[in-house]
Amino acid sequence: MGAEAQQTPQETPTALVIGGGGGIGAATSRALAAAGYAVVATYSSQAERAEKLVAELTAASHQATAERLDATDSAQVEQLVRRLSEEGRLTALVHCPGAWAFTRLTEVTDKEIDEAIRLNLTSALYALRAAGRYLADCGSVVTVSSAAADLAPPRQVTYVAAKAGLEAASRVAAKELGSRGIRVNVVRPGATDTDLLRSTTSERAIEAMSTSNTLKRLGTPEDVADVIAFLCSHQARFVTGSIVDVAGGLR
Ligand SMILES: NC(=O)c1ccc[n+]([C@@H]2O[C@H](COP(=O)([O-])OP(=O)(O)OC[C@H]3O[C@@H](n4cnc5c(N)ncnc54)[C@H](OP(=O)(O)O)[C@@H]3O)[C@@H](O)[C@H]2O)c1
């Protein structure tokens, strides 16, 4: 599943993983580094976590750097993606940022609505637009949605709305960018064992989630990352506009 079959050191393709320091993002950064990409992993608040990941990857002889990025800031996204496209051959972009809350519809505040849409949807629109402008021809974009976008569970109205929008936007992007050979796909994880899940969800709810799918376990960040790396690879060359469930058969 190499990024490129034959590459010289100068031609090493770059993969930008927005939110690449986080749970699923870090596993994706590792998978793409192993596939031969020079990985740029962004963080927002947790610089130490991202720097530790970069140290791990460089110690294993991979090319990796960490960049601070607020993915909800249009100018920052535009500048970073443009700079990376000027510095090297930017062929993969993965958008990971996201977070949820458990607020009832009747209780949700204007601030919660704005923040959820900004983080889960607006940031994805910025990333898709920048990918369309600056990604190399025949590159690959993967956005990270959630099984919630399909299941629409109660008390997740803002998250579900935003992730459903991210899926729709990714499908439009796939159609617009296909003429340049750029593929755009979405992965839809189910409950995945990350710090975000552990810090927002009770043990009881996590236990219930881990037995509710067909394979009767929580997903791991690597379960999701391997699918993302596949979607970025040449093996997925005819896959675009797809939404891929990575949820252990959850329905
Ligand atoms: N874990 C699950 O059960 C699950 C299930 C379905 C879907 N997902 C989706 O999977 C994705 C990753 O989730 P995760 O569990 O791996 O969570 P995570 O570890 O919290 O990862 C989120 C990443 O996004 C970054 N981020 C947050 N706000 C940002 C901002 N404004 N600008 C740039 N980056 C920002 C975080 O950076 P810092 O840490 O540096 O702030 C972190 O690297 C999310 O989109 C989530 O909705 C997760």
Ligand as a Chemical Component Dictionary entry (heavy atoms), coordinates in Angstrom:
data_LIG
# 
_chem_comp.id                   LIG 
_chem_comp.type                 NON-POLYMER 
_chem_comp.pdbx_formal_charge   0 
_chem_comp.three_letter_code    LIG 
# 
loop_
_chem_comp_atom.comp_id 
_chem_comp_atom.atom_id 
_chem_comp_atom.alt_atom_id 
_chem_comp_atom.type_symbol 
_chem_comp_atom.charge 
_chem_comp_atom.model_Cartn_x 
_chem_comp_atom.model_Cartn_y 
_chem_comp_atom.model_Cartn_z 
_chem_comp_atom.pdbx_ordinal 
LIG N1  N1  N 0  -13.587 8.567  18.931 1  
LIG C1  C1  C 0  -14.779 8.229  18.464 2  
LIG O1  O1  O 0  -15.522 7.413  19.058 3  
LIG C2  C2  C 0  -15.278 8.803  17.160 4  
LIG C3  C3  C 0  -16.399 8.208  16.559 5  
LIG C4  C4  C 0  -16.863 8.741  15.363 6  
LIG C5  C5  C 0  -16.226 9.810  14.768 7  
LIG N2  N2  N 1  -15.152 10.348 15.386 8  
LIG C6  C6  C 0  -14.515 11.492 14.722 9  
LIG O2  O2  O 0  -13.145 11.213 14.538 10 
LIG C7  C7  C 0  -12.396 12.429 14.549 11 
LIG C8  C8  C 0  -11.223 12.302 15.484 12 
LIG O3  O3  O 0  -11.700 12.021 16.773 13 
LIG P1  P1  P 0  -10.768 11.469 17.933 14 
LIG O4  O4  O 0  -11.616 10.586 18.772 15 
LIG O5  O5  O -1 -9.494  10.957 17.392 16 
LIG O6  O6  O 0  -10.584 12.797 18.770 17 
LIG P2  P2  P 0  -9.318  13.715 19.182 18 
LIG O7  O7  O 0  -8.214  12.870 19.674 19 
LIG O8  O8  O 0  -9.890  14.751 20.081 20 
LIG O9  O9  O 0  -8.897  14.329 17.803 21 
LIG C9  C9  C 0  -9.384  15.531 17.349 22 
LIG C10 C10 C 0  -8.216  16.254 16.740 23 
LIG O10 O10 O 0  -8.710  17.472 16.232 24 
LIG C11 C11 C 0  -7.879  18.517 16.685 25 
LIG N3  N3  N 0  -8.653  19.727 16.813 26 
LIG C12 C12 C 0  -9.624  20.035 17.685 27 
LIG N4  N4  N 0  -10.052 21.285 17.483 28 
LIG C13 C13 C 0  -9.326  21.767 16.464 29 
LIG C14 C14 C 0  -9.258  22.990 15.772 30 
LIG N5  N5  N 0  -10.062 24.017 16.073 31 
LIG N6  N6  N 0  -8.358  23.123 14.788 32 
LIG C15 C15 C 0  -7.541  22.120 14.468 33 
LIG N7  N7  N 0  -7.552  20.933 15.052 34 
LIG C16 C16 C 0  -8.429  20.773 16.044 35 
LIG C17 C17 C 0  -7.333  18.071 18.008 36 
LIG O11 O11 O 0  -6.123  18.781 18.272 37 
LIG P3  P3  P 0  -5.631  19.108 19.767 38 
LIG O12 O12 O 0  -5.796  17.835 20.539 39 
LIG O13 O13 O 0  -4.248  19.560 19.608 40 
LIG O14 O14 O 0  -6.530  20.181 20.285 41 
LIG C18 C18 C 0  -7.103  16.604 17.725 42 
LIG O15 O15 O 0  -5.868  16.405 17.090 43 
LIG C19 C19 C 0  -13.408 13.537 14.933 44 
LIG O16 O16 O 0  -13.820 14.191 13.764 45 
LIG C20 C20 C 0  -14.562 12.781 15.539 46 
LIG O17 O17 O 0  -15.774 13.467 15.375 47 
LIG C21 C21 C 0  -14.644 9.881  16.559 48 
# 
loop_
_chem_comp_bond.comp_id 
_chem_comp_bond.atom_id_1 
_chem_comp_bond.atom_id_2 
_chem_comp_bond.value_order 
_chem_comp_bond.pdbx_ordinal 
LIG N1  C1  SING 1  
LIG C1  O1  DOUB 2  
LIG C1  C2  SING 3  
LIG C2  C3  SING 4  
LIG C2  C21 DOUB 5  
LIG C3  C4  DOUB 6  
LIG C4  C5  SING 7  
LIG C5  N2  DOUB 8  
LIG N2  C6  SING 9  
LIG N2  C21 SING 10 
LIG C6  O2  SING 11 
LIG C6  C20 SING 12 
LIG O2  C7  SING 13 
LIG C7  C8  SING 14 
LIG C7  C19 SING 15 
LIG C8  O3  SING 16 
LIG O3  P1  SING 17 
LIG P1  O4  DOUB 18 
LIG P1  O5  SING 19 
LIG P1  O6  SING 20 
LIG O6  P2  SING 21 
LIG P2  O7  DOUB 22 
LIG P2  O8  SING 23 
LIG P2  O9  SING 24 
LIG O9  C9  SING 25 
LIG C9  C10 SING 26 
LIG C10 O10 SING 27 
LIG C10 C18 SING 28 
LIG O10 C11 SING 29 
LIG C11 N3  SING 30 
LIG C11 C17 SING 31 
LIG N3  C12 SING 32 
LIG N3  C16 SING 33 
LIG C12 N4  DOUB 34 
LIG N4  C13 SING 35 
LIG C13 C14 SING 36 
LIG C13 C16 DOUB 37 
LIG C14 N5  SING 38 
LIG C14 N6  DOUB 39 
LIG N6  C15 SING 40 
LIG C15 N7  DOUB 41 
LIG N7  C16 SING 42 
LIG C17 O11 SING 43 
LIG C17 C18 SING 44 
LIG O11 P3  SING 45 
LIG P3  O12 DOUB 46 
LIG P3  O13 SING 47 
LIG P3  O14 SING 48 
LIG C18 O15 SING 49 
LIG C19 O16 SING 50 
LIG C19 C20 SING 51 
LIG C20 O17 SING 52 
# 
